[in-house]
Amino acid sequence: MGTKHLIKHGNSLALVIDRGVLDLLELDATTPLRVSTDGRRLVITPVRNLEAEKKWRDTVEDGNQRLEKIIRGMVG
């Protein structure tokens, strides 16, 4: 893989991904990608099932809200 550089693409910058990596990860031009960061790294993750992804996010959010209520009850 090695070092990559961003290239100018209109008013944006683009990252070119080598064919070997695309093949390995089974990605193509129609694969939706989630782009996130931890403040130091760029993380690009293929979204294989948009419906499952939404359900997972909703479940995590619900769990976070329940946990927050429990913690507030313990503290307050």
PDB file of N, CA, C, O and CB in Angstrom:
ATOM      1  N   MET A   1       0.825  -1.181   0.000  1.00  0.00           N
ATOM      2  CA  MET A   1       0.000   0.000   0.000  1.00  0.00           C
ATOM      3  C   MET A   1       0.870   1.245   0.000  1.00  0.00           C
ATOM      4  O   MET A   1       0.820   2.023  -0.953  1.00  0.00           O
ATOM      5  CB  MET A   1      -0.939  -0.002   1.198  1.00  0.00           C
ATOM      6  N   GLY A   2       1.650   1.452   1.019  1.00  0.00           N
ATOM      7  CA  GLY A   2       2.595   2.561   1.011  1.00  0.00           C
ATOM      8  C   GLY A   2       1.973   3.914   1.280  1.00  0.00           C
ATOM      9  O   GLY A   2       0.826   4.023   1.715  1.00  0.00           O
ATOM     10  N   THR A   3       2.756   4.934   1.011  1.00  0.00           N
ATOM     11  CA  THR A   3       2.340   6.310   1.239  1.00  0.00           C
ATOM     12  C   THR A   3       1.488   6.789   0.076  1.00  0.00           C
ATOM     13  O   THR A   3       1.773   6.492  -1.085  1.00  0.00           O
ATOM     14  CB  THR A   3       3.561   7.228   1.429  1.00  0.00           C
ATOM     15  N   LYS A   4       0.439   7.532   0.403  1.00  0.00           N
ATOM     16  CA  LYS A   4      -0.456   8.107  -0.606  1.00  0.00           C
ATOM     17  C   LYS A   4      -0.477   9.612  -0.449  1.00  0.00           C
ATOM     18  O   LYS A   4      -0.180  10.139   0.623  1.00  0.00           O
ATOM     19  CB  LYS A   4      -1.890   7.525  -0.486  1.00  0.00           C
ATOM     20  N   HIS A   5      -0.824  10.291  -1.504  1.00  0.00           N
ATOM     21  CA  HIS A   5      -1.009  11.741  -1.481  1.00  0.00           C
ATOM     22  C   HIS A   5      -2.389  12.044  -2.030  1.00  0.00           C
ATOM     23  O   HIS A   5      -2.882  11.356  -2.924  1.00  0.00           O
ATOM     24  CB  HIS A   5       0.100  12.479  -2.304  1.00  0.00           C
ATOM     25  N   LEU A   6      -3.003  13.077  -1.487  1.00  0.00           N
ATOM     26  CA  LEU A   6      -4.288  13.516  -2.008  1.00  0.00           C
ATOM     27  C   LEU A   6      -4.055  14.225  -3.331  1.00  0.00           C
ATOM     28  O   LEU A   6      -3.030  14.875  -3.531  1.00  0.00           O
ATOM     29  CB  LEU A   6      -5.021  14.444  -0.999  1.00  0.00           C
ATOM     30  N   ILE A   7      -5.024  14.089  -4.235  1.00  0.00           N
ATOM     31  CA  ILE A   7      -4.927  14.774  -5.523  1.00  0.00           C
ATOM     32  C   ILE A   7      -6.084  15.752  -5.659  1.00  0.00           C
ATOM     33  O   ILE A   7      -7.161  15.537  -5.101  1.00  0.00           O
ATOM     34  CB  ILE A   7      -4.926  13.758  -6.698  1.00  0.00           C
ATOM     35  N   LYS A   8      -5.854  16.823  -6.402  1.00  0.00           N
ATOM     36  CA  LYS A   8      -6.882  17.837  -6.630  1.00  0.00           C
ATOM     37  C   LYS A   8      -7.988  17.245  -7.487  1.00  0.00           C
ATOM     38  O   LYS A   8      -7.720  16.601  -8.502  1.00  0.00           O
ATOM     39  CB  LYS A   8      -6.283  19.099  -7.303  1.00  0.00           C
ATOM     40  N   HIS A   9      -9.246  17.469  -7.073  1.00  0.00           N
ATOM     41  CA  HIS A   9     -10.419  16.983  -7.812  1.00  0.00           C
ATOM     42  C   HIS A   9     -11.474  18.085  -7.724  1.00  0.00           C
ATOM     43  O   HIS A   9     -12.259  18.119  -6.777  1.00  0.00           O
ATOM     44  CB  HIS A   9     -10.964  15.597  -7.228  1.00  0.00           C
ATOM     45  N   GLY A  10     -11.492  18.987  -8.711  1.00  0.00           N
ATOM     46  CA  GLY A  10     -12.369  20.157  -8.642  1.00  0.00           C
ATOM     47  C   GLY A  10     -11.946  21.031  -7.480  1.00  0.00           C
ATOM     48  O   GLY A  10     -10.776  21.394  -7.362  1.00  0.00           O
ATOM     49  N   ASN A  11     -12.902  21.374  -6.615  1.00  0.00           N
ATOM     50  CA  ASN A  11     -12.599  22.170  -5.428  1.00  0.00           C
ATOM     51  C   ASN A  11     -12.293  21.298  -4.218  1.00  0.00           C
ATOM     52  O   ASN A  11     -12.176  21.806  -3.103  1.00  0.00           O
ATOM     53  CB  ASN A  11     -13.758  23.096  -5.112  1.00  0.00           C
ATOM     54  N   SER A  12     -12.165  20.005  -4.423  1.00  0.00           N
ATOM     55  CA  SER A  12     -11.929  19.057  -3.337  1.00  0.00           C
ATOM     56  C   SER A  12     -10.599  18.345  -3.532  1.00  0.00           C
ATOM     57  O   SER A  12      -9.858  18.619  -4.476  1.00  0.00           O
ATOM     58  CB  SER A  12     -13.072  18.036  -3.251  1.00  0.00           C
ATOM     59  N   LEU A  13     -10.319  17.433  -2.624  1.00  0.00           N
ATOM     60  CA  LEU A  13      -9.163  16.549  -2.751  1.00  0.00           C
ATOM     61  C   LEU A  13      -9.671  15.117  -2.764  1.00  0.00           C
ATOM     62  O   LEU A  13     -10.690  14.810  -2.146  1.00  0.00           O
ATOM     63  CB  LEU A  13      -8.133  16.775  -1.588  1.00  0.00           C
ATOM     64  N   ALA A  14      -8.963  14.241  -3.467  1.00  0.00           N
ATOM     65  CA  ALA A  14      -9.382  12.848  -3.592  1.00  0.00           C
ATOM     66  C   ALA A  14      -8.231  11.931  -3.209  1.00  0.00           C
ATOM     67  O   ALA A  14      -7.060  12.289  -3.338  1.00  0.00           O
ATOM     68  CB  ALA A  14      -9.866  12.544  -5.029  1.00  0.00           C
ATOM     69  N   LEU A  15      -8.580  10.759  -2.744  1.00  0.00           N
ATOM     70  CA  LEU A  15      -7.608   9.719  -2.427  1.00  0.00           C
ATOM     71  C   LEU A  15      -7.824   8.580  -3.413  1.00  0.00           C
ATOM     72  O   LEU A  15      -8.917   8.018  -3.481  1.00  0.00           O
ATOM     73  CB  LEU A  15      -7.748   9.226  -0.937  1.00  0.00           C
ATOM     74  N   VAL A  16      -6.806   8.240  -4.167  1.00  0.00           N
ATOM     75  CA  VAL A  16      -6.904   7.148  -5.138  1.00  0.00           C
ATOM     76  C   VAL A  16      -6.522   5.854  -4.432  1.00  0.00           C
ATOM     77  O   VAL A  16      -5.455   5.753  -3.827  1.00  0.00           O
ATOM     78  CB  VAL A  16      -5.985   7.404  -6.389  1.00  0.00           C
ATOM     79  N   ILE A  17      -7.407   4.868  -4.517  1.00  0.00           N
ATOM     80  CA  ILE A  17      -7.170   3.576  -3.875  1.00  0.00           C
ATOM     81  C   ILE A  17      -6.764   2.578  -4.950  1.00  0.00           C
ATOM     82  O   ILE A  17      -7.446   2.435  -5.965  1.00  0.00           O
ATOM     83  CB  ILE A  17      -8.439   3.081  -3.096  1.00  0.00           C
ATOM     84  N   ASP A  18      -5.656   1.891  -4.726  1.00  0.00           N
ATOM     85  CA  ASP A  18      -5.126   0.938  -5.704  1.00  0.00           C
ATOM     86  C   ASP A  18      -6.114  -0.195  -5.979  1.00  0.00           C
ATOM     87  O   ASP A  18      -6.866  -0.606  -5.096  1.00  0.00           O
ATOM     88  CB  ASP A  18      -3.798   0.361  -5.211  1.00  0.00           C
ATOM     89  N   ARG A  19      -6.102  -0.687  -7.200  1.00  0.00           N
ATOM     90  CA  ARG A  19      -6.989  -1.765  -7.630  1.00  0.00           C
ATOM     91  C   ARG A  19      -6.855  -2.989  -6.728  1.00  0.00           C
ATOM     92  O   ARG A  19      -7.860  -3.620  -6.401  1.00  0.00           O
ATOM     93  CB  ARG A  19      -6.692  -2.148  -9.080  1.00  0.00           C
ATOM     94  N   GLY A  20      -5.643  -3.335  -6.321  1.00  0.00           N
ATOM     95  CA  GLY A  20      -5.440  -4.498  -5.461  1.00  0.00           C
ATOM     96  C   GLY A  20      -6.172  -4.384  -4.136  1.00  0.00           C
ATOM     97  O   GLY A  20      -6.738  -5.361  -3.646  1.00  0.00           O
ATOM     98  N   VAL A  21      -6.162  -3.201  -3.562  1.00  0.00           N
ATOM     99  CA  VAL A  21      -6.871  -2.971  -2.294  1.00  0.00           C
ATOM    100  C   VAL A  21      -8.374  -3.031  -2.528  1.00  0.00           C
ATOM    101  O   VAL A  21      -9.109  -3.626  -1.739  1.00  0.00           O
ATOM    102  CB  VAL A  21      -6.475  -1.600  -1.675  1.00  0.00           C
ATOM    103  N   LEU A  22      -8.827  -2.415  -3.614  1.00  0.00           N
ATOM    104  CA  LEU A  22     -10.254  -2.470  -3.939  1.00  0.00           C
ATOM    105  C   LEU A  22     -10.723  -3.913  -4.109  1.00  0.00           C
ATOM    106  O   LEU A  22     -11.776  -4.301  -3.602  1.00  0.00           O
ATOM    107  CB  LEU A  22     -10.544  -1.668  -5.216  1.00  0.00           C
ATOM    108  N   ASP A  23      -9.927  -4.700  -4.828  1.00  0.00           N
ATOM    109  CA  ASP A  23     -10.284  -6.105  -5.040  1.00  0.00           C
ATOM    110  C   ASP A  23     -10.286  -6.883  -3.726  1.00  0.00           C
ATOM    111  O   ASP A  23     -11.197  -7.670  -3.469  1.00  0.00           O
ATOM    112  CB  ASP A  23      -9.313  -6.757  -6.031  1.00  0.00           C
ATOM    113  N   LEU A  24      -9.277  -6.665  -2.903  1.00  0.00           N
ATOM    114  CA  LEU A  24      -9.172  -7.359  -1.620  1.00  0.00           C
ATOM    115  C   LEU A  24     -10.375  -7.082  -0.737  1.00  0.00           C
ATOM    116  O   LEU A  24     -10.898  -7.989  -0.090  1.00  0.00           O
ATOM    117  CB  LEU A  24      -7.898  -6.949  -0.899  1.00  0.00           C
ATOM    118  N   LEU A  25     -10.816  -5.832  -0.708  1.00  0.00           N
ATOM    119  CA  LEU A  25     -11.936  -5.433   0.148  1.00  0.00           C
ATOM    120  C   LEU A  25     -13.290  -5.535  -0.554  1.00  0.00           C
ATOM    121  O   LEU A  25     -14.329  -5.224   0.026  1.00  0.00           O
ATOM    122  CB  LEU A  25     -11.729  -4.017   0.632  1.00  0.00           C
ATOM    123  N   GLU A  26     -13.258  -5.975  -1.804  1.00  0.00           N
ATOM    124  CA  GLU A  26     -14.471  -6.119  -2.614  1.00  0.00           C
ATOM    125  C   GLU A  26     -15.238  -4.804  -2.698  1.00  0.00           C
ATOM    126  O   GLU A  26     -16.446  -4.757  -2.466  1.00  0.00           O
ATOM    127  CB  GLU A  26     -15.371  -7.214  -2.036  1.00  0.00           C
ATOM    128  N   LEU A  27     -14.509  -3.733  -3.036  1.00  0.00           N
ATOM    129  CA  LEU A  27     -15.096  -2.409  -3.192  1.00  0.00           C
ATOM    130  C   LEU A  27     -15.184  -2.061  -4.666  1.00  0.00           C
ATOM    131  O   LEU A  27     -14.353  -2.489  -5.467  1.00  0.00           O
ATOM    132  CB  LEU A  27     -14.277  -1.350  -2.432  1.00  0.00           C
ATOM    133  N   ASP A  28     -16.200  -1.279  -5.020  1.00  0.00           N
ATOM    134  CA  ASP A  28     -16.267  -0.718  -6.362  1.00  0.00           C
ATOM    135  C   ASP A  28     -16.880   0.667  -6.261  1.00  0.00           C
ATOM    136  O   ASP A  28     -17.121   1.165  -5.161  1.00  0.00           O
ATOM    137  CB  ASP A  28     -17.091  -1.632  -7.324  1.00  0.00           C
ATOM    138  N   ALA A  29     -17.130   1.285  -7.389  1.00  0.00           N
ATOM    139  CA  ALA A  29     -17.619   2.669  -7.407  1.00  0.00           C
ATOM    140  C   ALA A  29     -18.997   2.808  -6.769  1.00  0.00           C
ATOM    141  O   ALA A  29     -19.397   3.922  -6.430  1.00  0.00           O
ATOM    142  CB  ALA A  29     -17.667   3.183  -8.835  1.00  0.00           C
ATOM    143  N   THR A  30     -19.735   1.713  -6.596  1.00  0.00           N
ATOM    144  CA  THR A  30     -21.078   1.801  -6.017  1.00  0.00           C
ATOM    145  C   THR A  30     -21.106   1.491  -4.520  1.00  0.00           C
ATOM    146  O   THR A  30     -22.159   1.602  -3.891  1.00  0.00           O
ATOM    147  CB  THR A  30     -22.006   0.856  -6.742  1.00  0.00           C
ATOM    148  N   THR A  31     -19.966   1.105  -3.940  1.00  0.00           N
ATOM    149  CA  THR A  31     -19.917   0.753  -2.518  1.00  0.00           C
ATOM    150  C   THR A  31     -20.000   2.018  -1.665  1.00  0.00           C
ATOM    151  O   THR A  31     -19.139   2.890  -1.773  1.00  0.00           O
ATOM    152  CB  THR A  31     -18.622  -0.039  -2.190  1.00  0.00           C
ATOM    153  N   PRO A  32     -21.042   2.127  -0.806  1.00  0.00           N
ATOM    154  CA  PRO A  32     -21.077   3.289   0.090  1.00  0.00           C
ATOM    155  C   PRO A  32     -19.974   3.167   1.139  1.00  0.00           C
ATOM    156  O   PRO A  32     -19.706   2.076   1.644  1.00  0.00           O
ATOM    157  CB  PRO A  32     -22.468   3.417   0.776  1.00  0.00           C
ATOM    158  N   LEU A  33     -19.341   4.283   1.461  1.00  0.00           N
ATOM    159  CA  LEU A  33     -18.247   4.297   2.423  1.00  0.00           C
ATOM    160  C   LEU A  33     -18.567   5.267   3.552  1.00  0.00           C
ATOM    161  O   LEU A  33     -19.056   6.371   3.315  1.00  0.00           O
ATOM    162  CB  LEU A  33     -16.918   4.678   1.739  1.00  0.00           C
ATOM    163  N   ARG A  34     -18.288   4.846   4.774  1.00  0.00           N
ATOM    164  CA  ARG A  34     -18.422   5.731   5.937  1.00  0.00           C
ATOM    165  C   ARG A  34     -17.031   6.290   6.223  1.00  0.00           C
ATOM    166  O   ARG A  34     -16.070   5.534   6.367  1.00  0.00           O
ATOM    167  CB  ARG A  34     -19.020   4.966   7.204  1.00  0.00           C
ATOM    168  N   VAL A  35     -16.928   7.611   6.305  1.00  0.00           N
ATOM    169  CA  VAL A  35     -15.653   8.264   6.585  1.00  0.00           C
ATOM    170  C   VAL A  35     -15.751   8.867   7.979  1.00  0.00           C
ATOM    171  O   VAL A  35     -16.670   9.632   8.269  1.00  0.00           O
ATOM    172  CB  VAL A  35     -15.308   9.361   5.505  1.00  0.00           C
ATOM    173  N   SER A  36     -14.798   8.519   8.840  1.00  0.00           N
ATOM    174  CA  SER A  36     -14.776   9.040  10.198  1.00  0.00           C
ATOM    175  C   SER A  36     -13.335   9.324  10.592  1.00  0.00           C
ATOM    176  O   SER A  36     -12.401   9.013   9.853  1.00  0.00           O
ATOM    177  CB  SER A  36     -15.437   8.047  11.188  1.00  0.00           C
ATOM    178  N   THR A  37     -13.171   9.917  11.763  1.00  0.00           N
ATOM    179  CA  THR A  37     -11.840  10.210  12.258  1.00  0.00           C
ATOM    180  C   THR A  37     -11.840  10.121  13.774  1.00  0.00           C
ATOM    181  O   THR A  37     -12.869  10.308  14.423  1.00  0.00           O
ATOM    182  CB  THR A  37     -11.369  11.599  11.788  1.00  0.00           C
ATOM    183  N   ASP A  38     -10.683   9.835  14.319  1.00  0.00           N
ATOM    184  CA  ASP A  38     -10.516   9.884  15.769  1.00  0.00           C
ATOM    185  C   ASP A  38      -9.741  11.145  16.146  1.00  0.00           C
ATOM    186  O   ASP A  38      -9.277  11.277  17.279  1.00  0.00           O
ATOM    187  CB  ASP A  38      -9.786   8.613  16.289  1.00  0.00           C
ATOM    188  N   GLY A  39      -9.605  12.054  15.212  1.00  0.00           N
ATOM    189  CA  GLY A  39      -8.877  13.293  15.434  1.00  0.00           C
ATOM    190  C   GLY A  39      -7.439  13.227  14.949  1.00  0.00           C
ATOM    191  O   GLY A  39      -6.781  14.256  14.798  1.00  0.00           O
ATOM    192  N   ARG A  40      -6.956  12.022  14.706  1.00  0.00           N
ATOM    193  CA  ARG A  40      -5.583  11.845  14.215  1.00  0.00           C
ATOM    194  C   ARG A  40      -5.536  10.980  12.963  1.00  0.00           C
ATOM    195  O   ARG A  40      -4.626  11.111  12.144  1.00  0.00           O
ATOM    196  CB  ARG A  40      -4.710  11.223  15.299  1.00  0.00           C
ATOM    197  N   ARG A  41      -6.507  10.107  12.820  1.00  0.00           N
ATOM    198  CA  ARG A  41      -6.522   9.162  11.697  1.00  0.00           C
ATOM    199  C   ARG A  41      -7.821   9.298  10.912  1.00  0.00           C
ATOM    200  O   ARG A  41      -8.867   9.622  11.474  1.00  0.00           O
ATOM    201  CB  ARG A  41      -6.350   7.708  12.200  1.00  0.00           C
ATOM    202  N   LEU A  42      -7.746   9.051   9.630  1.00  0.00           N
ATOM    203  CA  LEU A  42      -8.904   8.976   8.768  1.00  0.00           C
ATOM    204  C   LEU A  42      -9.276   7.503   8.651  1.00  0.00           C
ATOM    205  O   LEU A  42      -8.429   6.671   8.326  1.00  0.00           O
ATOM    206  CB  LEU A  42      -8.625   9.621   7.364  1.00  0.00           C
ATOM    207  N   VAL A  43     -10.540   7.178   8.915  1.00  0.00           N
ATOM    208  CA  VAL A  43     -10.997   5.790   8.852  1.00  0.00           C
ATOM    209  C   VAL A  43     -12.081   5.704   7.786  1.00  0.00           C
ATOM    210  O   VAL A  43     -13.092   6.402   7.859  1.00  0.00           O
ATOM    211  CB  VAL A  43     -11.530   5.293  10.245  1.00  0.00           C
ATOM    212  N   ILE A  44     -11.863   4.846   6.799  1.00  0.00           N
ATOM    213  CA  ILE A  44     -12.819   4.651   5.713  1.00  0.00           C
ATOM    214  C   ILE A  44     -13.321   3.221   5.811  1.00  0.00           C
ATOM    215  O   ILE A  44     -12.543   2.274   5.695  1.00  0.00           O
ATOM    216  CB  ILE A  44     -12.173   4.942   4.302  1.00  0.00           C
ATOM    217  N   THR A  45     -14.636   3.064   6.026  1.00  0.00           N
ATOM    218  CA  THR A  45     -15.217   1.748   6.249  1.00  0.00           C
ATOM    219  C   THR A  45     -16.336   1.503   5.244  1.00  0.00           C
ATOM    220  O   THR A  45     -17.243   2.327   5.121  1.00  0.00           O
ATOM    221  CB  THR A  45     -15.743   1.617   7.694  1.00  0.00           C
ATOM    222  N   PRO A  46     -16.287   0.382   4.522  1.00  0.00           N
ATOM    223  CA  PRO A  46     -17.402   0.087   3.623  1.00  0.00           C
ATOM    224  C   PRO A  46     -18.665  -0.204   4.421  1.00  0.00           C
ATOM    225  O   PRO A  46     -18.621  -0.898   5.437  1.00  0.00           O
ATOM    226  CB  PRO A  46     -17.063  -1.102   2.708  1.00  0.00           C
ATOM    227  N   VAL A  47     -19.779   0.325   3.958  1.00  0.00           N
ATOM    228  CA  VAL A  47     -21.070   0.054   4.577  1.00  0.00           C
ATOM    229  C   VAL A  47     -21.718  -1.045   3.747  1.00  0.00           C
ATOM    230  O   VAL A  47     -22.158  -0.814   2.621  1.00  0.00           O
ATOM    231  CB  VAL A  47     -21.981   1.352   4.651  1.00  0.00           C
ATOM    232  N   ARG A  48     -21.768  -2.221   4.310  1.00  0.00           N
ATOM    233  CA  ARG A  48     -22.259  -3.374   3.557  1.00  0.00           C
ATOM    234  C   ARG A  48     -23.778  -3.470   3.556  1.00  0.00           C
ATOM    235  O   ARG A  48     -24.370  -3.963   2.596  1.00  0.00           O
ATOM    236  CB  ARG A  48     -21.676  -4.642   4.124  1.00  0.00           C
ATOM    237  N   ASN A  49     -24.406  -3.004   4.623  1.00  0.00           N
ATOM    238  CA  ASN A  49     -25.853  -3.117   4.724  1.00  0.00           C
ATOM    239  C   ASN A  49     -26.359  -1.860   5.421  1.00  0.00           C
ATOM    240  O   ASN A  49     -26.269  -1.747   6.643  1.00  0.00           O
ATOM    241  CB  ASN A  49     -26.282  -4.419   5.498  1.00  0.00           C
ATOM    242  N   LEU A  50     -26.886  -0.922   4.654  1.00  0.00           N
ATOM    243  CA  LEU A  50     -27.315   0.356   5.207  1.00  0.00           C
ATOM    244  C   LEU A  50     -28.402   0.191   6.270  1.00  0.00           C
ATOM    245  O   LEU A  50     -28.403   0.905   7.273  1.00  0.00           O
ATOM    246  CB  LEU A  50     -27.816   1.256   4.095  1.00  0.00           C
ATOM    247  N   GLU A  51     -29.322  -0.745   6.054  1.00  0.00           N
ATOM    248  CA  GLU A  51     -30.406  -0.973   7.017  1.00  0.00           C
ATOM    249  C   GLU A  51     -29.853  -1.507   8.337  1.00  0.00           C
ATOM    250  O   GLU A  51     -30.254  -1.053   9.408  1.00  0.00           O
ATOM    251  CB  GLU A  51     -31.445  -1.959   6.439  1.00  0.00           C
ATOM    252  N   ALA A  52     -28.935  -2.467   8.259  1.00  0.00           N
ATOM    253  CA  ALA A  52     -28.334  -3.014   9.474  1.00  0.00           C
ATOM    254  C   ALA A  52     -27.504  -1.954  10.187  1.00  0.00           C
ATOM    255  O   ALA A  52     -27.484  -1.901  11.416  1.00  0.00           O
ATOM    256  CB  ALA A  52     -27.463  -4.234   9.142  1.00  0.00           C
ATOM    257  N   GLU A  53     -26.824  -1.114   9.422  1.00  0.00           N
ATOM    258  CA  GLU A  53     -26.028  -0.033   9.995  1.00  0.00           C
ATOM    259  C   GLU A  53     -26.911   0.924  10.789  1.00  0.00           C
ATOM    260  O   GLU A  53     -26.561   1.305  11.906  1.00  0.00           O
ATOM    261  CB  GLU A  53     -25.278   0.726   8.892  1.00  0.00           C
ATOM    262  N   LYS A  54     -28.050   1.316  10.223  1.00  0.00           N
ATOM    263  CA  LYS A  54     -28.970   2.217  10.908  1.00  0.00           C
ATOM    264  C   LYS A  54     -29.526   1.561  12.169  1.00  0.00           C
ATOM    265  O   LYS A  54     -29.621   2.206  13.213  1.00  0.00           O
ATOM    266  CB  LYS A  54     -30.116   2.630   9.973  1.00  0.00           C
ATOM    267  N   LYS A  55     -29.889   0.302  12.080  1.00  0.00           N
ATOM    268  CA  LYS A  55     -30.424  -0.411  13.241  1.00  0.00           C
ATOM    269  C   LYS A  55     -29.373  -0.465  14.355  1.00  0.00           C
ATOM    270  O   LYS A  55     -29.693  -0.265  15.526  1.00  0.00           O
ATOM    271  CB  LYS A  55     -30.869  -1.845  12.845  1.00  0.00           C
ATOM    272  N   TRP A  56     -28.121  -0.735  13.981  1.00  0.00           N
ATOM    273  CA  TRP A  56     -27.039  -0.791  14.968  1.00  0.00           C
ATOM    274  C   TRP A  56     -26.861   0.570  15.635  1.00  0.00           C
ATOM    275  O   TRP A  56     -26.746   0.648  16.858  1.00  0.00           O
ATOM    276  CB  TRP A  56     -25.717  -1.239  14.304  1.00  0.00           C
ATOM    277  N   ARG A  57     -26.838   1.640  14.845  1.00  0.00           N
ATOM    278  CA  ARG A  57     -26.681   2.986  15.417  1.00  0.00           C
ATOM    279  C   ARG A  57     -27.839   3.328  16.347  1.00  0.00           C
ATOM    280  O   ARG A  57     -27.626   3.891  17.420  1.00  0.00           O
ATOM    281  CB  ARG A  57     -26.583   4.037  14.298  1.00  0.00           C
ATOM    282  N   ASP A  58     -29.065   2.991  15.943  1.00  0.00           N
ATOM    283  CA  ASP A  58     -30.233   3.247  16.785  1.00  0.00           C
ATOM    284  C   ASP A  58     -30.142   2.468  18.094  1.00  0.00           C
ATOM    285  O   ASP A  58     -30.487   2.992  19.153  1.00  0.00           O
ATOM    286  CB  ASP A  58     -31.522   2.878  16.040  1.00  0.00           C
ATOM    287  N   THR A  59     -29.682   1.229  18.027  1.00  0.00           N
ATOM    288  CA  THR A  59     -29.541   0.398  19.223  1.00  0.00           C
ATOM    289  C   THR A  59     -28.500   0.981  20.162  1.00  0.00           C
ATOM    290  O   THR A  59     -28.716   1.035  21.373  1.00  0.00           O
ATOM    291  CB  THR A  59     -29.164  -1.038  18.843  1.00  0.00           C
ATOM    292  N   VAL A  60     -27.376   1.416  19.616  1.00  0.00           N
ATOM    293  CA  VAL A  60     -26.331   2.023  20.437  1.00  0.00           C
ATOM    294  C   VAL A  60     -26.852   3.300  21.091  1.00  0.00           C
ATOM    295  O   VAL A  60     -26.616   3.525  22.278  1.00  0.00           O
ATOM    296  CB  VAL A  60     -25.075   2.324  19.587  1.00  0.00           C
ATOM    297  N   GLU A  61     -27.548   4.127  20.340  1.00  0.00           N
ATOM    298  CA  GLU A  61     -28.103   5.369  20.882  1.00  0.00           C
ATOM    299  C   GLU A  61     -29.101   5.076  22.001  1.00  0.00           C
ATOM    300  O   GLU A  61     -29.087   5.744  23.035  1.00  0.00           O
ATOM    301  CB  GLU A  61     -28.782   6.186  19.768  1.00  0.00           C
ATOM    302  N   ASP A  62     -29.955   4.094  21.801  1.00  0.00           N
ATOM    303  CA  ASP A  62     -30.927   3.708  22.830  1.00  0.00           C
ATOM    304  C   ASP A  62     -30.201   3.241  24.097  1.00  0.00           C
ATOM    305  O   ASP A  62     -30.567   3.631  25.206  1.00  0.00           O
ATOM    306  CB  ASP A  62     -31.868   2.588  22.302  1.00  0.00           C
ATOM    307  N   GLY A  63     -29.185   2.415  23.927  1.00  0.00           N
ATOM    308  CA  GLY A  63     -28.403   1.935  25.068  1.00  0.00           C
ATOM    309  C   GLY A  63     -27.714   3.072  25.795  1.00  0.00           C
ATOM    310  O   GLY A  63     -27.667   3.082  27.025  1.00  0.00           O
ATOM    311  N   ASN A  64     -27.175   4.034  25.049  1.00  0.00           N
ATOM    312  CA  ASN A  64     -26.522   5.194  25.660  1.00  0.00           C
ATOM    313  C   ASN A  64     -27.513   6.018  26.475  1.00  0.00           C
ATOM    314  O   ASN A  64     -27.186   6.474  27.571  1.00  0.00           O
ATOM    315  CB  ASN A  64     -25.873   6.071  24.582  1.00  0.00           C
ATOM    316  N   GLN A  65     -28.714   6.208  25.950  1.00  0.00           N
ATOM    317  CA  GLN A  65     -29.737   6.968  26.669  1.00  0.00           C
ATOM    318  C   GLN A  65     -30.148   6.249  27.952  1.00  0.00           C
ATOM    319  O   GLN A  65     -30.309   6.883  28.995  1.00  0.00           O
ATOM    320  CB  GLN A  65     -30.964   7.196  25.773  1.00  0.00           C
ATOM    321  N   ARG A  66     -30.316   4.937  27.879  1.00  0.00           N
ATOM    322  CA  ARG A  66     -30.686   4.165  29.079  1.00  0.00           C
ATOM    323  C   ARG A  66     -29.576   4.225  30.126  1.00  0.00           C
ATOM    324  O   ARG A  66     -29.849   4.397  31.314  1.00  0.00           O
ATOM    325  CB  ARG A  66     -30.984   2.693  28.710  1.00  0.00           C
ATOM    326  N   LEU A  67     -28.344   4.086  29.692  1.00  0.00           N
ATOM    327  CA  LEU A  67     -27.212   4.139  30.607  1.00  0.00           C
ATOM    328  C   LEU A  67     -27.110   5.510  31.265  1.00  0.00           C
ATOM    329  O   LEU A  67     -26.813   5.616  32.454  1.00  0.00           O
ATOM    330  CB  LEU A  67     -25.914   3.808  29.870  1.00  0.00           C
ATOM    331  N   GLU A  68     -27.358   6.551  30.488  1.00  0.00           N
ATOM    332  CA  GLU A  68     -27.316   7.907  31.040  1.00  0.00           C
ATOM    333  C   GLU A  68     -28.359   8.067  32.145  1.00  0.00           C
ATOM    334  O   GLU A  68     -28.071   8.668  33.180  1.00  0.00           O
ATOM    335  CB  GLU A  68     -27.550   8.953  29.927  1.00  0.00           C
ATOM    336  N   LYS A  69     -29.568   7.537  31.939  1.00  0.00           N
ATOM    337  CA  LYS A  69     -30.620   7.615  32.958  1.00  0.00           C
ATOM    338  C   LYS A  69     -30.215   6.851  34.218  1.00  0.00           C
ATOM    339  O   LYS A  69     -30.463   7.316  35.331  1.00  0.00           O
ATOM    340  CB  LYS A  69     -31.948   7.058  32.405  1.00  0.00           C
ATOM    341  N   ILE A  70     -29.606   5.705  34.055  1.00  0.00           N
ATOM    342  CA  ILE A  70     -29.166   4.899  35.195  1.00  0.00           C
ATOM    343  C   ILE A  70     -28.094   5.661  35.989  1.00  0.00           C
ATOM    344  O   ILE A  70     -28.138   5.719  37.218  1.00  0.00           O
ATOM    345  CB  ILE A  70     -28.616   3.520  34.713  1.00  0.00           C
ATOM    346  N   ILE A  71     -27.146   6.233  35.272  1.00  0.00           N
ATOM    347  CA  ILE A  71     -26.053   6.959  35.945  1.00  0.00           C
ATOM    348  C   ILE A  71     -26.608   8.182  36.666  1.00  0.00           C
ATOM    349  O   ILE A  71     -26.219   8.469  37.798  1.00  0.00           O
ATOM    350  CB  ILE A  71     -24.958   7.388  34.924  1.00  0.00           C
ATOM    351  N   ARG A  72     -27.516   8.900  36.012  1.00  0.00           N
ATOM    352  CA  ARG A  72     -28.124  10.063  36.669  1.00  0.00           C
ATOM    353  C   ARG A  72     -28.862   9.645  37.939  1.00  0.00           C
ATOM    354  O   ARG A  72     -28.829  10.362  38.939  1.00  0.00           O
ATOM    355  CB  ARG A  72     -29.091  10.780  35.707  1.00  0.00           C
ATOM    356  N   GLY A  73     -29.522   8.499  37.905  1.00  0.00           N
ATOM    357  CA  GLY A  73     -30.230   7.991  39.084  1.00  0.00           C
ATOM    358  C   GLY A  73     -29.280   7.636  40.211  1.00  0.00           C
ATOM    359  O   GLY A  73     -29.617   7.806  41.383  1.00  0.00           O
ATOM    360  N   MET A  74     -28.092   7.141  39.870  1.00  0.00           N
ATOM    361  CA  MET A  74     -27.111   6.765  40.881  1.00  0.00           C
ATOM    362  C   MET A  74     -26.451   7.994  41.496  1.00  0.00           C
ATOM    363  O   MET A  74     -26.154   8.020  42.690  1.00  0.00           O
ATOM    364  CB  MET A  74     -26.053   5.849  40.275  1.00  0.00           C
ATOM    365  N   VAL A  75     -26.225   9.009  40.668  1.00  0.00           N
ATOM    366  CA  VAL A  75     -25.521  10.211  41.116  1.00  0.00           C
ATOM    367  C   VAL A  75     -26.489  11.165  41.817  1.00  0.00           C
ATOM    368  O   VAL A  75     -26.166  11.740  42.856  1.00  0.00           O
ATOM    369  CB  VAL A  75     -24.839  10.918  39.923  1.00  0.00           C
ATOM    370  N   GLY A  76     -27.696  11.327  41.227  1.00  0.00           N
ATOM    371  CA  GLY A  76     -28.643  12.325  41.739  1.00  0.00           C
ATOM    372  C   GLY A  76     -29.465  11.756  42.787  1.00  0.00           C
ATOM    373  O   GLY A  76     -30.323  12.445  43.341  1.00  0.00           O
TER     374      GLY A  76
END
